[in-house]
């Protein structure tokens, strides 16, 4: 049979006619519920195979109230930070027998809200939300409707669910302490034009590292731009045009750092001799530019797998628990801040707060 030139998918009734049993019997076999004679079961399975019948997972979830789909909401899938998290989510979900419904919201709060409403209407088993752009009140309402929920890069006090926090304060401190260690004293922070919790954490790490070194935070060296390649390019262009002297840069993410490196390369600014640059994220692209970018490496893939593990645990308990998971970043030293020809190093903070390789 066809409709609009396309073959119709076989239904339970089609299978029932082929197997010469009732629709209820087909349903019991498909859902593995109820007593069915083995000969009848085999006849049904043969009919399903011959017709190519595939159960409607959404319709079945509406009846059983159990879905095998989880939602993943990301601000911008083009950002190097999110594909690796998504890969971890997909791999771990696959192992657990779940599918992933990916929602890319392009950094738009209205689009994010619509995506969450769609996930709610589809009755997904749970949702992982990365770096939500919604304000606390709206997000809290949405989380209550969607429970269970795992939040990545965003905390929401007094709301059930898991918060995964990648250690932005620590990472910001590592970046600036490294720049200080190679003799830089006029260090700029390229942050966001619309601050969020991730940006606030990195700003705290930047400020505290300077304060520990006895250096003031110069407002002229703290910029807010878009979290893109062009944002980083624009930021260094602004510093240069306004005559703000900098010899080190810590950028909100790797793309912004690479944008700043591009401006430097096209305007006679030597990296790292004139200005040393450190990004954040540890994306693969950081090792592919020239010079290779020093970065704060975050275990993105592990964040994705952990988010799914946490979500499955919350599903088991009805989503009523509140948990926090912290991920510790590492400093990867490469050519953009390399002094004295040292090899690539990975540095983290030990329990006593001191750096360890």
VOBA-1610 file (N, C-alpha, C; in pm, whole numbers, padded with zeros to 5 digits, always signed):
BEGIN
Unk+00084-00120+00000Unk+00000+00000+00000Unk+00088+00124+00000Unk+00037+00233-00067Unk+00114+00356-00073Unk+00026+00475-00040Unk+00090+00581+00005Unk+00023+00709+00026Unk+00118+00816-00022Unk+00069+00902-00113Unk+00153+01006-00173Unk+00280+00948-00234Unk+00266+00828-00294Unk+00379+00767-00363Unk+00477+00695-00272Unk+00450+00694-00140Unk+00541+00629-00047Unk+00473+00509+00018Unk+00544+00398+00037Unk+00482+00280+00099Unk+00446+00309+00244Unk+00330+00259+00287Unk+00288+00274+00426Unk+00361+00173+00513Unk+00392+00213+00636Unk+00452+00120+00730Unk+00347+00019+00775Unk+00383-00110+00784Unk+00286-00209+00830Unk+00244-00180+00974Unk+00119-00213+01006Unk+00063-00188+01138Unk+00045-00319+01214Unk+00005-00306+01339Unk-00026-00425+01419Unk-00136-00508+01353Unk-00231-00440+01293Unk-00341-00513+01228Unk-00291-00594+01109Unk-00195-00535+01034Unk-00138-00609+00920Unk-00068-00736+00969Unk+00006-00724+01078Unk+00076-00839+01134Unk-00024-00942+01185Unk-00131-00893+01250Unk-00233-00984+01303Unk-00299-01064+01191Unk-00328-00998+01079Unk-00388-01069+00966Unk-00292-01173+00911Unk-00163-01137+00898Unk-00066-01231+00842Unk-00049-01353+00934Unk-00044-01327+01065Unk-00021-01436+01161Unk-00150-01507+01202Unk-00266-01450+01160Unk-00398-01507+01193Unk-00419-01517+01344Unk-00387-01405+01411Unk-00412-01393+01555Unk-00473-01256+01580Unk-00508-01230+01706Unk-00567-01101+01740Unk-00459-00994+01755Unk-00501-00867+01748Unk-00409-00755+01770Unk-00354-00761+01912Unk-00436-00804+02007Unk-00390-00814+02146Unk-00275-00914+02160Unk-00284-01023+02084Unk-00175-01122+02089Unk-00046-01064+02032Unk-00058-00990+01920Unk+00060-00925+01863Unk+00122-00831+01965Unk+00039-00753+02033Unk+00087-00657+02131Unk+00160-00729+02245Unk+00107-00844+02289Unk+00173-00917+02398Unk+00311-00968+02354Unk+00321-01012+02230Unk+00450-01060+02180Unk+00549-00944+02167Unk+00505-00832+02106Unk+00593-00718+02084Unk+00644-00661+02216Unk+00555-00654+02316Unk+00594-00594+02444Unk+00642-00698+02545Unk+00646-00824+02501Unk+00695-00933+02586Unk+00618-00938+02718Unk+00486-00926+02707Unk+00402-00929+02826Unk+00287-01029+02803Unk+00254-01102+02907Unk+00143-01195+02898Unk+00185-01331+02843Unk+00100-01432+02862Unk+00128-01567+02818Unk+00089-01585+02671Unk+00183-01634+02593Unk+00157-01664+02452Unk+00222-01798+02421Unk+00147-01888+02357Unk+00202-02019+02322Unk+00323-02002+02230Unk+00422-02090+02248Unk+00547-02075+02172Unk+00523-02083+02021Unk+00433-02171+01978Unk+00405-02184+01834Unk+00343-02054+01781Unk+00254-01995+01860Unk+00191-01869+01820Unk+00295-01757+01817Unk+00382-01753+01918Unk+00486-01651+01923Unk+00575-01657+01799Unk+00615-01778+01760Unk+00700-01793+01643Unk+00629-01748+01517Unk+00497-01777+01508Unk+00419-01735+01391Unk+00412-01583+01383Unk+00396-01520+01500Unk+00392-01373+01504Unk+00528-01315+01464Unk+00637-01370+01517Unk+00770-01319+01485Unk+00801-01335+01337Unk+00755-01445+01278Unk+00774-01465+01134Unk+00699-01361+01054Unk+00574-01331+01095Unk+00494-01230+01025Unk+00559-01092+01038Unk+00611-01060+01156Unk+00679-00932+01177Unk+00799-00920+01085Unk+00875-01031+01073Unk+00993-01030+00989Unk+00957-01016+00842Unk+00854-01088+00798Unk+00813-01084+00657Unk+00759-00947+00617Unk+00686-00883+00706Unk+00626-00753+00675Unk+00721-00636+00703Unk+00827-00661+00780Unk+00917-00552+00817Unk+00853-00457+00916Unk+00770-00512+01006Unk+00701-00428+01104Unk+00800-00376+01208Unk+00787-00245+01243Unk+00869-00185+01348Unk+00776-00119+01448Unk+00784-00157+01576Unk+00696-00096+01677Unk+00717+00055+01684Unk+00609+00127+01707Unk+00615+00272+01723Unk+00656+00302+01867Unk+00784+00343+01884Unk+00837+00363+02020Unk+00763+00473+02094Unk+00726+00581+02023Unk+00657+00691+02090Unk+00519+00647+02137Unk+00444+00579+02048Unk+00311+00534+02087Unk+00318+00438+02204Unk+00418+00350+02202Unk+00432+00254+02311Unk+00465+00326+02441Unk+00549+00434+02434Unk+00585+00506+02555Unk+00466+00579+02615Unk+00371+00621+02529Unk+00252+00689+02579Unk+00165+00593+02660Unk+00171+00464+02624Unk+00093+00365+02696Unk+00165+00320+02822Unk+00296+00291+02809Unk+00372+00235+02921Unk+00428+00341+03014Unk+00430+00468+02969Unk+00490+00578+03044Unk+00640+00560+03056Unk+00699+00471+02974Unk+00844+00449+02977Unk+00901+00476+02840Unk+00995+00568+02831Unk+01057+00603+02703Unk+01200+00554+02701Unk+01249+00522+02582Unk+01389+00483+02566Unk+01466+00594+02497Unk+01418+00717+02509Unk+01481+00833+02447Unk+01517+00935+02555Unk+01639+00990+02547Unk+01677+01100+02634Unk+01707+01223+02547Unk+01682+01340+02601Unk+01708+01464+02528Unk+01843+01522+02564Unk+01910+01582+02466Unk+02036+01653+02488Unk+02023+01790+02425Unk+02036+01895+02507Unk+02021+02032+02461Unk+02156+02102+02469Unk+02204+02155+02356Unk+02333+02225+02352Unk+02314+02363+02290Unk+02390+02463+02336Unk+02375+02599+02282Unk+02417+02611+02135Unk+02527+02544+02099Unk+02580+02562+01963Unk+02665+02440+01929Unk+02614+02354+01844Unk+02684+02230+01812Unk+02811+02257+01732Unk+02825+02378+01676Unk+02946+02413+01601Unk+03063+02447+01693Unk+03035+02478+01820Unk+03143+02505+01915Unk+03218+02377+01945Unk+03351+02378+01944Unk+03428+02255+01969Unk+03398+02191+02104Unk+03347+02268+02199Unk+03321+02217+02333Unk+03213+02109+02333Unk+03110+02122+02249Unk+02990+02040+02262Unk+02989+01909+02182Unk+03049+01900+02062Unk+03045+01771+01992Unk+03106+01656+02071Unk+03214+01683+02145Unk+03277+01576+02222Unk+03189+01533+02339Unk+03120+01629+02403Unk+03023+01593+02506Unk+02911+01509+02444Unk+02862+01552+02328Unk+02754+01480+02260Unk+02797+01338+02224Unk+02923+01321+02184Unk+02972+01187+02151Unk+02971+01098+02274Unk+03014+01153+02388Unk+03009+01076+02512Unk+02868+01039+02551Unk+02775+01134+02535Unk+02634+01108+02566Unk+02580+00997+02476Unk+02605+01008+02346Unk+02554+00910+02251Unk+02610+00771+02278Unk+02740+00762+02301Unk+02802+00631+02325Unk+02748+00564+02450Unk+02739+00641+02558Unk+02691+00584+02684Unk+02543+00548+02676Unk+02464+00633+02610Unk+02321+00604+02593Unk+02301+00478+02511Unk+02380+00462+02406Unk+02370+00342+02321Unk+02395+00215+02403Unk+02499+00219+02487Unk+02530+00102+02570Unk+02415+00068+02665Unk+02340+00171+02706Unk+02229+00151+02800Unk+02097+00123+02729Unk+02098+00118+02595Unk+01976+00091+02521Unk+01887+00212+02499Unk+01944+00332+02506Unk+01868+00455+02486Unk+01910+00524+02357Unk+01818+00598+02299Unk+01847+00686+02186Unk+01855+00829+02236Unk+01921+00916+02158Unk+01941+01056+02199Unk+01872+01148+02100Unk+01790+01238+02152Unk+01722+01342+02075Unk+01803+01471+02096Unk+01882+01511+01995Unk+01970+01627+02007Unk+01898+01755+01966Unk+01905+01857+02051Unk+01845+01987+02024Unk+01954+02094+02024Unk+01977+02155+01909Unk+02073+02266+01895Unk+01992+02395+01899Unk+02024+02485+01995Unk+01937+02602+02015Unk+01999+02732+01967Unk+02120+02726+01911Unk+02186+02844+01854Unk+02196+02959+01954Unk+02210+02927+02083Unk+02227+03030+02185Unk+02104+03116+02210Unk+01987+03072+02163Unk+01864+03152+02172Unk+01776+03099+02285Unk+01751+03177+02393Unk+01669+03129+02504Unk+01528+03087+02462Unk+01469+03162+02368Unk+01333+03125+02324Unk+01333+02990+02254Unk+01436+02969+02172Unk+01447+02840+02103Unk+01474+02728+02203Unk+01552+02757+02307Unk+01578+02656+02410Unk+01449+02617+02481Unk+01369+02717+02515Unk+01243+02688+02584Unk+01152+02602+02496Unk+01145+02634+02367Unk+01063+02555+02275Unk+01115+02412+02265Unk+01248+02398+02262Unk+01307+02263+02255Unk+01271+02182+02380Unk+01279+02244+02497Unk+01246+02174+02620Unk+01097+02138+02624Unk+01014+02226+02572Unk+00870+02195+02566Unk+00843+02076+02474Unk+00915+02069+02362Unk+00899+01955+02272Unk+00943+01825+02338Unk+01055+01832+02409Unk+01102+01712+02480Unk+01002+01668+02585Unk+00944+01764+02655Unk+00841+01733+02755Unk+00721+01666+02688Unk+00676+01722+02575Unk+00559+01669+02505Unk+00584+01528+02451Unk+00711+01499+02415Unk+00746+01366+02367Unk+00770+01267+02481Unk+00762+01316+02604Unk+00775+01232+02723Unk+00905+01152+02722Unk+01014+01223+02695Unk+01144+01156+02698Unk+01175+01111+02841Unk+01265+01014+02852Unk+01295+00956+02983Unk+01366+01056+03075Unk+01442+01150+03018Unk+01515+01250+03094Unk+01588+01341+02998Unk+01645+01449+03051Unk+01708+01550+02966Unk+01842+01592+03025Unk+01941+01610+02936Unk+02070+01668+02971Unk+02076+01806+02905Unk+02094+01911+02985Unk+02095+02048+02935Unk+02233+02107+02957Unk+02298+02147+02847Unk+02432+02205+02855Unk+02424+02357+02849Unk+02480+02422+02951Unk+02497+02567+02950Unk+02368+02640+02914Unk+02263+02616+02990Unk+02133+02675+02961Unk+02139+02826+02955Unk+02066+02882+02859Unk+02057+03027+02843Unk+01932+03086+02912Unk+01850+03002+02975Unk+01728+03049+03039Unk+01758+03108+03177Unk+01675+03202+03220Unk+01694+03255+03354Unk+01648+03152+03456Unk+01687+03171+03581Unk+01666+03070+03684Unk+01520+03030+03700Unk+01431+03129+03702Unk+01289+03100+03728Unk+01230+03012+03618Unk+01256+03048+03492Unk+01202+02970+03380Unk+01265+02832+03377Unk+01397+02825+03395Unk+01465+02697+03391Unk+01414+02606+03502Unk+01391+02661+03622Unk+01342+02581+03734Unk+01206+02519+03700Unk+01118+02597+03636Unk+00987+02544+03597Unk+01001+02433+03494Unk+01089+02455+03396Unk+01108+02356+03292Unk+01167+02228+03350Unk+01265+02240+03440Unk+01326+02123+03502Unk+01223+02043+03580Unk+01132+02113+03650Unk+01028+02044+03726Unk+00938+01963+03633Unk+00907+02017+03515Unk+00822+01948+03418Unk+00893+01831+03352Unk+01026+01842+03338Unk+01104+01745+03261Unk+01170+01638+03347Unk+01169+01654+03477Unk+01245+01568+03568Unk+01238+01420+03526Unk+01354+01351+03526Unk+01485+01392+03577Unk+01568+01471+03476Unk+01657+01556+03529Unk+01739+01644+03446Unk+01882+01647+03500Unk+01978+01650+03408Unk+02118+01674+03441Unk+02160+01806+03377Unk+02214+01896+03456Unk+02260+02026+03406Unk+02412+02023+03396Unk+02464+02061+03280Unk+02608+02071+03258Unk+02643+02219+03241Unk+02742+02268+03316Unk+02786+02408+03308Unk+02685+02506+03367Unk+02594+02460+03446Unk+02493+02550+03501Unk+02442+02494+03633Unk+02444+02574+03737Unk+02389+02533+03865Unk+02252+02597+03883Unk+02167+02527+03954Unk+02033+02577+03981Unk+01997+02537+04123Unk+02019+02627+04220Unk+01999+02591+04360Unk+01859+02542+04390Unk+01850+02447+04484Unk+01723+02399+04538Unk+01634+02330+04434Unk+01694+02277+04328Unk+01619+02203+04227Unk+01676+02063+04217Unk+01588+01962+04211Unk+01633+01824+04203Unk+01701+01798+04069Unk+01800+01708+04073Unk+01874+01673+03952Unk+02023+01673+03982Unk+02102+01651+03878Unk+02248+01650+03891Unk+02308+01770+03821Unk+02404+01834+03884Unk+02480+01944+03825Unk+02623+01895+03801Unk+02670+01905+03677Unk+02808+01870+03645Unk+02883+02000+03619Unk+02983+02026+03701Unk+03056+02152+03696Unk+03201+02125+03658Unk+03247+02175+03541Unk+03381+02142+03493Unk+03497+02220+03555Unk+03480+02280+03667Unk+03593+02343+03736Unk+03644+02468+03669Unk+03555+02561+03638Unk+03595+02682+03567Unk+03685+02771+03651Unk+03655+02782+03780Unk+03740+02864+03868Unk+03883+02811+03869Unk+03894+02680+03888Unk+04026+02617+03891Unk+04099+02637+03759Unk+04027+02615+03648Unk+04087+02629+03517Unk+04135+02770+03488Unk+04053+02869+03526Unk+04094+03008+03508Unk+04220+03039+03587Unk+04226+02985+03710Unk+04345+03007+03791Unk+04469+02942+03731Unk+04454+02820+03679Unk+04566+02751+03616Unk+04621+02830+03498Unk+04530+02883+03415Unk+04572+02957+03295Unk+04652+03081+03333Unk+04600+03158+03427Unk+04667+03284+03463Unk+04795+03256+03540Unk+04796+03157+03628Unk+04919+03124+03700Unk+05029+03080+03604Unk+04993+03008+03498Unk+05092+02970+03398Unk+05149+03094+03327Unk+05061+03187+03288Unk+05108+03309+03222Unk+05198+03391+03314Unk+05162+03395+03441Unk+05247+03465+03539Unk+05382+03396+03552Unk+05381+03262+03549Unk+05504+03186+03567Unk+05603+03208+03454Unk+05555+03245+03335Unk+05646+03271+03223Unk+05676+03420+03209Unk+05642+03495+03316Unk+05683+03635+03322Unk+05584+03736+03269Unk+05462+03695+03240Unk+05362+03792+03190Unk+05293+03861+03308Unk+05274+03991+03296Unk+05213+04069+03404Unk+05094+04151+03357Unk+05080+04170+03228Unk+04968+04250+03174Unk+04875+04154+03100Unk+04798+04081+03178Unk+04719+03969+03125Unk+04573+04010+03105Unk+04522+03987+02987Unk+04383+04019+02955Unk+04296+03893+02964Unk+04170+03914+02996Unk+04072+03804+02992Unk+03970+03835+02884Unk+03956+03747+02786Unk+03856+03762+02681Unk+03734+03679+02722Unk+03637+03747+02781Unk+03516+03680+02829Unk+03398+03705+02739Unk+03278+03681+02794Unk+03156+03691+02716Unk+03089+03826+02733Unk+03015+03867+02629Unk+02940+03993+02637Unk+02814+03976+02720Unk+02771+03852+02740Unk+02652+03824+02821Unk+02692+03716+02921Unk+02735+03759+03038Unk+02798+03667+03134Unk+02703+03555+03175Unk+02756+03433+03184Unk+02683+03320+03239Unk+02769+03258+03349Unk+02723+03147+03406Unk+02795+03090+03520Unk+02934+03043+03481Unk+02949+02990+03361Unk+03082+02946+03315Unk+03176+03065+03305Unk+03128+03174+03247Unk+03209+03295+03234Unk+03244+03352+03371Unk+03146+03353+03460Unk+03170+03406+03595Unk+03276+03325+03668Unk+03272+03191+03651Unk+03372+03106+03715Unk+03512+03135+03663Unk+03526+03150+03531Unk+03658+03178+03473Unk+03708+03316+03514Unk+03618+03412+03522Unk+03655+03546+03568Unk+03707+03540+03712Unk+03641+03460+03796Unk+03686+03448+03936Unk+03827+03388+03940Unk+03849+03283+03862Unk+03982+03222+03860Unk+04087+03319+03812Unk+04055+03398+03709Unk+04145+03501+03655Unk+04177+03606+03762Unk+04073+03657+03827Unk+04091+03764+03926Unk+04171+03717+04046Unk+04135+03599+04099Unk+04202+03548+04218Unk+04350+03519+04192Unk+04382+03468+04072Unk+04522+03440+04040Unk+04603+03570+04037Unk+04546+03676+03981Unk+04615+03805+03979Unk+04630+03859+04121Unk+04525+03846+04201Unk+04532+03897+04338Unk+04637+03823+04420Unk+04645+03692+04400Unk+04747+03616+04473Unk+04888+03659+04435Unk+04903+03707+04311Unk+05035+03754+04264Unk+05059+03900+04300Unk+04962+03963+04369Unk+04977+04102+04408Unk+04957+04200+04293Unk+04883+04158+04190Unk+04859+04244+04074Unk+04713+04289+04071Unk+04689+04414+04030Unk+04552+04463+04020Unk+04482+04408+03896Unk+04349+04404+03901Unk+04270+04368+03784Unk+04237+04496+03710Unk+04291+04512+03591Unk+04268+04632+03510Unk+04141+04612+03428Unk+04034+04691+03452Unk+03909+04673+03377Unk+03927+04683+03226Unk+04027+04757+03181Unk+04051+04768+03038Unk+04095+04636+02976Unk+04146+04548+03058Unk+04195+04420+03008Unk+04094+04307+03025Unk+03974+04340+03068Unk+03866+04241+03081Unk+03759+04276+02980Unk+03746+04195+02876Unk+03656+04226+02765Unk+03540+04128+02759Unk+03427+04175+02705Unk+03312+04090+02681Unk+03280+04089+02532Unk+03293+03972+02470Unk+03266+03958+02327Unk+03189+03829+02304Unk+03162+03796+02179Unk+03093+03670+02150Unk+03190+03553+02166Unk+03136+03436+02198Unk+03222+03319+02224Unk+03257+03246+02094Unk+03308+03321+01996Unk+03338+03267+01864Unk+03480+03307+01822Unk+03524+03252+01710Unk+03651+03291+01650Unk+03654+03442+01628Unk+03543+03496+01576Unk+03538+03640+01545Unk+03538+03724+01672Unk+03479+03670+01781Unk+03484+03741+01908Unk+03626+03758+01957Unk+03708+03652+01948Unk+03847+03661+01988Unk+03928+03756+01901Unk+03902+03752+01769Unk+03969+03843+01675Unk+03935+03988+01709Unk+03805+04011+01731Unk+03758+04147+01764Unk+03819+04196+01895Unk+03831+04106+01993Unk+03881+04146+02125Unk+04024+04197+02117Unk+04112+04122+02049Unk+04250+04167+02040Unk+04261+04291+01952Unk+04175+04301+01852Unk+04173+04421+01769Unk+04136+04543+01853Unk+04040+04525+01943Unk+03998+04636+02029Unk+04110+04678+02124Unk+04176+04579+02184Unk+04287+04610+02274Unk+04398+04685+02200Unk+04428+04640+02079Unk+04534+04704+02002Unk+04495+04845+01960Unk+04371+04862+01914Unk+04323+04992+01868Unk+04319+05094+01982Unk+04280+05047+02101Unk+04268+05137+02216Unk+04401+05155+02288Unk+04505+05090+02240Unk+04637+05107+02299Unk+04654+05044+02435Unk+04574+04939+02465Unk+04585+04868+02593Unk+04700+04769+02582Unk+04798+04784+02666Unk+04918+04701+02659Unk+04891+04566+02725Unk+04908+04459+02650Unk+04892+04324+02705Unk+05009+04238+02661Unk+05052+04148+02748Unk+05156+04052+02710Unk+05110+03908+02734Unk+04985+03892+02780Unk+04928+03760+02799Unk+04777+03766+02783Unk+04718+03657+02733Unk+04573+03651+02713Unk+04521+03516+02761Unk+04417+03520+02841Unk+04339+03401+02875Unk+04202+03419+02813Unk+04162+03326+02727Unk+04035+03338+02654Unk+03932+03240+02709Unk+03807+03278+02702Unk+03695+03197+02753Unk+03693+03059+02690Unk+03724+03049+02560Unk+03730+02917+02498Unk+03838+02914+02390Unk+03860+02797+02333Unk+03967+02780+02235Unk+03941+02859+02107Unk+03815+02867+02064Unk+03786+02941+01941Unk+03822+03088+01955Unk+03788+03148+02068Unk+03822+03287+02090Unk+03973+03307+02094Unk+04044+03213+02157Unk+04190+03221+02162Unk+04250+03213+02021Unk+04195+03125+01938Unk+04245+03110+01801Unk+04212+03235+01719Unk+04097+03298+01746Unk+04064+03424+01680Unk+04165+03533+01714Unk+04203+03538+01842Unk+04305+03636+01884Unk+04439+03605+01817Unk+04473+03477+01806Unk+04598+03439+01740Unk+04595+03480+01592Unk+04480+03470+01530Unk+04469+03510+01389Unk+04492+03660+01373Unk+04434+03739+01464Unk+04457+03884+01456Unk+04606+03913+01475Unk+04668+03846+01571Unk+04810+03868+01597Unk+04893+03835+01473Unk+04861+03723+01407Unk+04938+03680+01291Unk+04928+03778+01175Unk+04814+03845+01162Unk+04794+03937+01049Unk+04830+04081+01082Unk+04875+04107+01205Unk+04909+04244+01243Unk+05048+04253+01308Unk+05133+04158+01278Unk+05271+04166+01322Unk+05294+04148+01470Unk+05203+04081+01538Unk+05219+04054+01681Unk+05266+03909+01695Unk+05384+03888+01750Unk+05440+03754+01760Unk+05383+03679+01880Unk+05339+03555+01854Unk+05289+03467+01961Unk+05387+03350+01973Unk+05447+03327+02091Unk+05417+03387+02221Unk+05511+03500+02263Unk+05604+03543+02176Unk+05704+03641+02218Unk+05642+03771+02266Unk+05553+03829+02185Unk+05488+03954+02223Unk+05369+03931+02316Unk+05290+03832+02285Unk+05174+03801+02368Unk+05156+03649+02373Unk+05150+03594+02492Unk+05125+03451+02512Unk+04976+03431+02530Unk+04922+03321+02474Unk+04777+03301+02471Unk+04742+03161+02522Unk+04638+03156+02607Unk+04588+03030+02660Unk+04436+03027+02639Unk+04386+02916+02583Unk+04242+02899+02564Unk+04181+02813+02673Unk+04060+02765+02646Unk+03990+02682+02745Unk+03903+02581+02670Unk+03912+02455+02712Unk+03828+02352+02653Unk+03905+02227+02617Unk+04025+02245+02563Unk+04103+02129+02523Unk+04050+02064+02397Unk+03990+02143+02307Unk+03936+02089+02183Unk+04047+02042+02090Unk+04013+01951+02000Unk+04112+01894+01908Unk+04175+02001+01820Unk+04096+02103+01784Unk+04147+02206+01695Unk+04262+02284+01758Unk+04269+02285+01891Unk+04375+02360+01961Unk+04514+02310+01924Unk+04526+02182+01892Unk+04657+02126+01858Unk+04688+02139+01709Unk+04595+02192+01630Unk+04611+02194+01485Unk+04651+02330+01429Unk+04645+02434+01513Unk+04681+02568+01465Unk+04830+02590+01486Unk+04882+02700+01428Unk+05025+02733+01439Unk+05041+02874+01495Unk+05111+02888+01609Unk+05160+02779+01694Unk+05043+02706+01761Unk+05068+02581+01802Unk+04964+02505+01871Unk+04922+02580+01999Unk+04794+02571+02029Unk+04737+02653+02136Unk+04747+02585+02272Unk+04805+02656+02369Unk+04797+02613+02508Unk+04651+02628+02552Unk+04604+02534+02633Unk+04462+02535+02667Unk+04439+02470+02802Unk+04326+02502+02861Unk+04279+02433+02980Unk+04194+02316+02931Unk+04243+02197+02951Unk+04179+02077+02898Unk+04072+02027+02994Unk+03951+02012+02942Unk+03839+01961+03020Unk+03802+01825+02963Unk+03775+01723+03047Unk+03742+01589+02996Unk+03601+01585+02937Unk+03586+01640+02818Unk+03455+01659+02758Unk+03381+01528+02737Unk+03450+01429+02679Unk+03386+01300+02652Unk+03337+01237+02783Unk+03420+01244+02886Unk+03383+01187+03016Unk+03265+01262+03077Unk+03258+01392+03055Unk+03142+01468+03103Unk+03014+01414+03037Unk+03022+01383+02908Unk+02906+01327+02838Unk+02865+01192+02893Unk+02961+01102+02912Unk+02926+00969+02964Unk+02875+00978+03108Unk+02938+01065+03186Unk+02893+01082+03326Unk+02752+01138+03332Unk+02720+01231+03241Unk+02586+01289+03239Unk+02480+01181+03217Unk+02507+01087+03127Unk+02411+00979+03102Unk+02402+00886+03223Unk+02515+00852+03282Unk+02514+00765+03400Unk+02433+00829+03513Unk+02455+00958+03534Unk+02379+01029+03638Unk+02230+01033+03605Unk+02199+01055+03478Unk+02058+01062+03437Unk+01989+00928+03459Unk+02055+00818+03424Unk+01997+00686+03443Unk+01976+00656+03592Unk+02070+00700+03675Unk+02053+00683+03820Unk+01932+00762+03870Unk+01916+00883+03818Unk+01803+00966+03859Unk+01671+00906+03812Unk+01671+00845+03694Unk+01549+00780+03644Unk+01505+00670+03742Unk+01602+00596+03795Unk+01570+00486+03887Unk+01505+00536+04015Unk+01542+00657+04060Unk+01490+00708+04187Unk+01382+00815+04166Unk+01335+00828+04043Unk+01229+00924+04016Unk+01275+01067+04003Unk+01405+01090+03989Unk+01457+01225+03966Unk+01451+01317+04084Unk+01434+01264+04205Unk+01409+01349+04321Unk+01535+01386+04398Unk+01649+01330+04362Unk+01772+01361+04434Unk+01839+01485+04376Unk+01923+01547+04458Unk+02007+01657+04411Unk+02153+01617+04430Unk+02229+01622+04321Unk+02368+01580+04325Unk+02456+01683+04255Unk+02582+01685+04293Unk+02681+01770+04225Unk+02803+01685+04189Unk+02849+01699+04066Unk+02967+01627+04019Unk+03067+01730+03969Unk+03189+01726+04020Unk+03291+01822+03980Unk+03396+01752+03893Unk+03435+01819+03786Unk+03537+01767+03695Unk+03657+01860+03700Unk+03775+01806+03722Unk+03895+01889+03736Unk+03966+01907+03602Unk+03992+02032+03562Unk+04063+02060+03437Unk+04214+02048+03451Unk+04283+02044+03337Unk+04430+02040+03335Unk+04481+02144+03236Unk+04598+02196+03263Unk+04664+02289+03173Unk+04751+02211+03074Unk+04731+02235+02946Unk+04814+02177+02842Unk+04898+02289+02782Unk+05029+02281+02800Unk+05119+02387+02754Unk+05170+02354+02614Unk+05143+02444+02520Unk+05189+02426+02382Unk+05257+02555+02335Unk+05271+02566+02203Unk+05352+02673+02146Unk+05302+02814+02170Unk+05173+02834+02192Unk+05122+02970+02208Unk+05164+03035+02339Unk+05218+02953+02431Unk+05271+03011+02557Unk+05398+02939+02597Unk+05468+02882+02499Unk+05587+02803+02526Unk+05709+02893+02536Unk+05783+02878+02643Unk+05903+02958+02664Unk+06021+02863+02687Unk+06129+02882+02613Unk+06249+02802+02634Unk+06248+02666+02569Unk+06154+02644+02472Unk+06153+02520+02395Unk+06116+02397+02474Unk+06037+02412+02580Unk+05996+02297+02660Unk+05894+02213+02583Unk+05887+02084+02609Unk+05787+02000+02542Unk+05648+02028+02596Unk+05547+01975+02526Unk+05409+01988+02573Unk+05396+01926+02712Unk+05331+01998+02802Unk+05311+01949+02939Unk+05163+01956+02974Unk+05123+01866+03064Unk+04988+01872+03120Unk+05003+01894+03270Unk+04936+01996+03320Unk+04951+02035+03460Unk+04814+02041+03525Unk+04803+01991+03647Unk+04679+01999+03724Unk+04712+02049+03863Unk+04610+02077+03941Unk+04630+02118+04079Unk+04618+01998+04171Unk+04714+01980+04260Unk+04705+01873+04358Unk+04612+01910+04471Unk+04594+01819+04565Unk+04501+01842+04676Unk+04544+01960+04761Unk+04674+01989+04765Unk+04721+02100+04846Unk+04720+02232+04770Unk+04664+02230+04646Unk+04653+02353+04569Unk+04774+02385+04487Unk+04882+02303+04497Unk+05002+02329+04420Unk+04996+02257+04287Unk+05070+02309+04188Unk+05068+02248+04057Unk+05149+02118+04056Unk+05097+02021+03981Unk+05170+01896+03964Unk+05161+01855+03817Unk+05269+01797+03763Unk+05271+01753+03624Unk+05222+01609+03617
//
